[in-house]
Amino acid sequence: MLLKQIKISLIATVLFTVLCGLAYPLVVTGVGQVLFPEKANGSLIKENGKIVGSELIGQPFSDPKYFWGRLSATSPYPYNAGASSGSNMGPLNPALLDAVKKRIADLKAADSANTQPIPVDLVTSSGSGLDPDISVAAADYQIDRVARVRGMNVAQVQSLVAEHTEGRQLGFLGEPRVNVLELNLALDRAQSSEGTK
């Protein structure tokens, strides 16, 4: 009786390992590659034939000529896709307050003439630490600095922000947002095309 139970258990283990560990992932991967190849391969962004990032994972930008994204609390370095996490700091944690104060100081140092209220997503990190997007308010806050540093017309930078603003998903989920990497690449392209004219 015991040997029969062991035999059934071993057969079930092998069967479910093959079904759930091999067959199912292969079918799902195959369907993804056929129906959504770009998404299945990471929503990669290419510039001049070279992969420069993903639509789904933020990147650090600190040069004043670029739009800055949300802070990242991943370790051992920011925007580490292998260690997605938030800071887990509560609102009364002094380290969180220090990080927010530092980011406020960085934003003011980069654009001391800007008197607009600083949007919260520019001074706090997200739960994943990988957010590729910022709010429209966060993009608007940075327009004057980016235009000034690049020597571009403010209206031209505003137009690029508008072009790269994505609406709510399905028309009602979430908030409008701007993908920081795509916007920064568009800025570089716009400026390089002006230089070739």
C-alpha positions as CSV (number, residue, x, y, z in Angstrom):
1,M,0.0,0.0,0.0
2,L,2.8,2.4,0.9
3,L,4.7,1.7,-2.3
4,K,1.6,2.3,-4.3
5,Q,1.2,5.8,-2.7
6,I,4.9,6.6,-3.3
7,K,4.6,5.6,-6.9
8,I,1.5,7.8,-7.4
9,S,3.2,10.7,-5.7
10,L,6.3,10.4,-7.9
11,I,4.2,10.1,-11.1
12,A,2.2,13.2,-10.0
13,T,5.4,15.1,-9.2
14,V,7.0,14.3,-12.6
15,L,3.7,15.1,-14.5
16,F,3.1,18.4,-12.8
17,T,6.8,19.4,-13.2
18,V,6.6,18.8,-16.9
19,L,3.2,20.5,-17.3
20,C,3.7,23.5,-15.0
21,G,7.5,23.8,-15.2
22,L,8.1,23.2,-18.9
23,A,4.9,23.0,-21.1
24,Y,3.0,26.0,-19.6
25,P,6.0,28.4,-19.6
26,L,6.9,27.4,-23.2
27,V,3.3,27.9,-24.4
28,V,3.0,31.3,-22.7
29,T,6.3,32.4,-24.0
30,G,5.4,31.3,-27.5
31,V,2.1,33.1,-27.5
32,G,3.7,36.2,-26.1
33,Q,6.4,36.1,-28.8
34,V,3.8,35.7,-31.6
35,L,1.2,38.1,-30.4
36,F,3.2,40.8,-28.5
37,P,6.9,40.4,-29.5
38,E,7.9,43.9,-28.4
39,K,6.3,43.6,-25.0
40,A,7.5,40.0,-24.5
41,N,11.0,41.1,-25.1
42,G,11.0,43.9,-22.5
43,S,9.6,46.9,-24.4
44,L,13.1,47.9,-25.3
45,I,13.9,51.4,-26.7
46,K,16.4,51.5,-29.5
47,E,18.2,54.6,-30.7
48,N,20.3,54.4,-33.9
49,G,20.0,50.6,-33.7
50,K,21.4,50.4,-30.1
51,I,19.3,49.5,-27.1
52,V,19.3,52.4,-24.7
53,G,16.7,51.2,-22.1
54,S,13.2,50.0,-21.6
55,E,9.8,51.8,-21.5
56,L,9.2,50.0,-18.3
57,I,12.3,50.7,-16.2
58,G,13.5,54.2,-15.1
59,Q,17.0,55.4,-15.5
60,P,18.9,58.0,-13.4
61,F,19.3,61.4,-15.0
62,S,21.1,64.2,-13.1
63,D,22.3,66.4,-15.9
64,P,20.2,69.7,-15.8
65,K,19.7,69.4,-19.6
66,Y,17.5,66.3,-19.0
67,F,14.2,65.8,-17.3
68,W,14.7,64.0,-14.0
69,G,12.6,61.0,-13.0
70,R,11.5,59.7,-9.6
71,L,14.1,58.8,-7.0
72,S,14.9,55.1,-6.7
73,A,15.6,53.3,-3.5
74,T,16.8,50.0,-5.0
75,S,20.1,48.7,-3.9
76,P,23.0,48.4,-4.4
77,Y,22.4,51.1,-7.1
78,P,19.4,53.1,-8.3
79,Y,17.0,51.6,-10.8
80,N,18.3,48.1,-10.2
81,A,15.7,45.9,-12.0
82,G,17.0,42.9,-10.1
83,A,16.2,44.4,-6.7
84,S,12.9,46.2,-7.2
85,S,11.9,47.7,-3.8
86,G,10.9,50.9,-2.0
87,S,12.7,52.4,0.9
88,N,10.2,51.2,3.4
89,M,10.7,54.4,5.3
90,G,7.7,55.8,7.1
91,P,6.7,59.5,7.0
92,L,8.3,60.2,10.3
93,N,11.7,58.6,9.5
94,P,14.5,61.2,9.6
95,A,16.3,59.5,6.7
96,L,13.3,59.9,4.5
97,L,13.0,63.6,5.5
98,D,16.7,64.1,4.7
99,A,16.4,62.4,1.3
100,V,13.4,64.7,0.4
101,K,15.3,67.8,1.6
102,K,18.3,66.9,-0.5
103,R,16.2,66.4,-3.6
104,I,14.5,69.7,-3.0
105,A,17.9,71.4,-2.6
106,D,19.1,69.7,-5.8
107,L,16.0,70.9,-7.7
108,K,16.4,74.5,-6.4
109,A,20.1,74.5,-7.2
110,A,19.4,73.4,-10.7
111,D,16.7,76.1,-11.2
112,S,16.8,78.7,-8.5
113,A,14.4,81.0,-10.4
114,N,11.6,78.4,-10.3
115,T,9.0,79.4,-7.7
116,Q,6.4,76.7,-8.6
117,P,5.5,74.2,-5.9
118,I,7.7,71.1,-6.3
119,P,5.6,68.0,-7.3
120,V,5.8,65.2,-4.7
121,D,6.9,62.6,-7.3
122,L,10.2,64.6,-7.9
123,V,11.2,64.3,-4.2
124,T,10.0,60.8,-3.2
125,S,10.8,57.3,-4.5
126,S,8.1,54.9,-5.7
127,G,7.2,51.5,-4.2
128,S,9.1,49.7,-6.9
129,G,12.0,52.1,-7.3
130,L,11.8,51.5,-11.1
131,D,9.2,54.0,-12.2
132,P,9.9,55.2,-15.8
133,D,7.3,57.9,-15.7
134,I,6.7,61.2,-13.9
135,S,3.5,63.2,-13.6
136,V,2.7,66.0,-16.0
137,A,3.1,68.4,-13.1
138,A,6.7,67.1,-12.6
139,A,7.5,67.5,-16.3
140,D,6.0,71.0,-16.3
141,Y,8.1,72.0,-13.3
142,Q,11.3,71.1,-15.2
143,I,10.5,72.7,-18.6
144,D,12.1,76.1,-18.0
145,R,15.3,74.6,-16.7
146,V,15.7,72.1,-19.6
147,A,14.9,74.8,-22.2
148,R,17.4,77.3,-20.6
149,V,20.2,74.8,-20.2
150,R,19.8,73.4,-23.8
151,G,19.2,76.9,-25.3
152,M,15.9,75.8,-26.7
153,N,12.6,77.7,-26.9
154,V,10.3,77.0,-24.0
155,A,7.4,76.4,-26.3
156,Q,9.3,73.7,-28.2
157,V,10.1,71.9,-25.0
158,Q,6.4,72.2,-23.9
159,S,5.4,70.7,-27.2
160,L,7.7,67.7,-26.7
161,V,6.3,67.2,-23.2
162,A,2.8,67.3,-24.7
163,E,3.7,64.8,-27.4
164,H,5.1,62.4,-24.9
165,T,2.3,62.6,-22.4
166,E,0.3,59.4,-22.1
167,G,-3.3,59.6,-20.9
168,R,-5.0,57.4,-18.4
169,Q,-5.1,53.7,-19.1
170,L,-8.4,52.7,-20.7
171,G,-9.4,56.4,-20.2
172,F,-10.0,56.2,-16.5
173,L,-7.2,54.2,-14.7
174,G,-4.3,56.1,-13.2
175,E,-3.1,59.6,-14.0
176,P,-1.6,61.1,-17.2
177,R,2.2,60.6,-17.2
178,V,5.4,61.3,-19.1
179,N,8.0,58.6,-19.9
180,V,11.3,60.3,-18.9
181,L,13.6,58.3,-21.1
182,E,11.5,58.7,-24.2
183,L,11.2,62.5,-23.6
184,N,14.9,62.9,-23.0
185,L,15.7,61.0,-26.2
186,A,13.2,63.2,-28.1
187,L,15.0,66.3,-26.7
188,D,18.4,65.0,-27.9
189,R,16.9,64.3,-31.4
190,A,15.3,67.7,-31.6
191,Q,18.4,69.5,-30.6
192,S,20.6,67.4,-33.0
193,S,18.3,68.0,-35.9
194,E,18.4,71.8,-35.2
195,G,22.2,71.6,-35.2
196,T,22.2,69.9,-38.6
197,K,20.0,72.6,-40.2
